[in-house]
Amino acid sequence: AAALGDDLVVFGGADKSGEMRCDAYALDTRTWTWRRLDQGEGPSPRAGSCAAALGDDLVVFGGADKSGEMRCDAYALDTRTWTWRRLDQGEGPSPRAGSCAAALGDD
């Protein structure tokens, strides 16, 4: 999850039945109402991914699928259009879950 403007955006995770999710929701902190985001082709279902707000994007990295396979892919959710794009990260971190992310700097 990450704060973007007046929204708290939540992605993925495991539900109470253990199913991995790939949906995204935004909590409007002015009205305390949730809305599901129309996101198109985004990350596969997973839990343990990390996310950080970076400019107008929510960047999501890694996590693990239902079989426990660790992921090392990265996606950005554009909060102006609420659409996903896969990031070409070149030589990045090894697959992992349960890591943390933070954006540093002005953008």
N, C-alpha and C positions, 0 to 999 in steps of 0.2 A: 504494500500500500504506500501511497505517497500523496502529499498535499499539492494540489495544483490550483492556484487562485483560491476560490471559495469552495472547491471540491476536494473531497478525499476519495481517491480512486483506488479500488481494490481489484486485484486480478487473481484468478485461479485459486488453487488450494484443494484440499480434500473436504468433501461434505461429511455429514455424520454417518453415512453408510460406507464411507471409504472410497467413494468414487472421486476420481481426479476431475477437476473442473478447468475450463479454459475461458470462462465468462468474465466479463469486467462490469463493474458497477461503480457509479459515482454517487457519493453522499453530498448533497448540497448543504453546506453548513449554515446557510442563512435560513433555510426552511426545514432542515433536518428530514429531507425526503430523499429516497433512493431512486435512481433510474438505471435501467440496464442500458449498456452502451452497444450501439450497432457497430460491430468492430470488423466485419469482413474476415479475411484470412489472417489469423494471428497465431500465437504460439499454440502448440499442442497442449492437451490437458496435462497438468503437472502441479506439484506441491513443492514448497521449499525454494521457489525462485526468489530472486531479490529484485527490487525495483527502486528507481529514483526518479524524481522530477528533474528534467533538464530542459530549460527553456519552455517551449510549448509541448514537450513530449514527456510521456512516461516511458522510461526505458526499463525493460524486463530482461533479466539474464538468468540462464541456468534453471535449476530445479530437477526434480526426478519424476518419472512417470509411474504408473501403477505397478509395473514390474520392478521398480527400484532403479531402473537405468538412469544414470545421471545425464544431464543435458549441458551443452556449452553454446547454445544458440542465443542470439540477442534480437529483440524486437523493439520497435518504438511505436507507441500509440500517440498519434497526433491529436491533441486535445482541441484543435480548431475544427477538425473534420471527424474525429472519433474513428479514424481508420488506422490499421496496423501496417507497418512495413518491416520486412526483415532487414537487419543490418548486416552488411558484409564486414566482418570484423577482422579478417586476415588471421594472423597468428595471435589468438587470444588465450584466455585462461583455459585450463583443462576442465572437463565436465565436473560439475559440483552442484550441491544443494545445501541450503541452510546458510548461505553466505550473506553478506550485507553489501549495500551500495549506498553511496552518498555523492551528490553533485557538489563540486567545489567551484567557487568563482561566481562571477556575475551572470553567466549564461549557461 
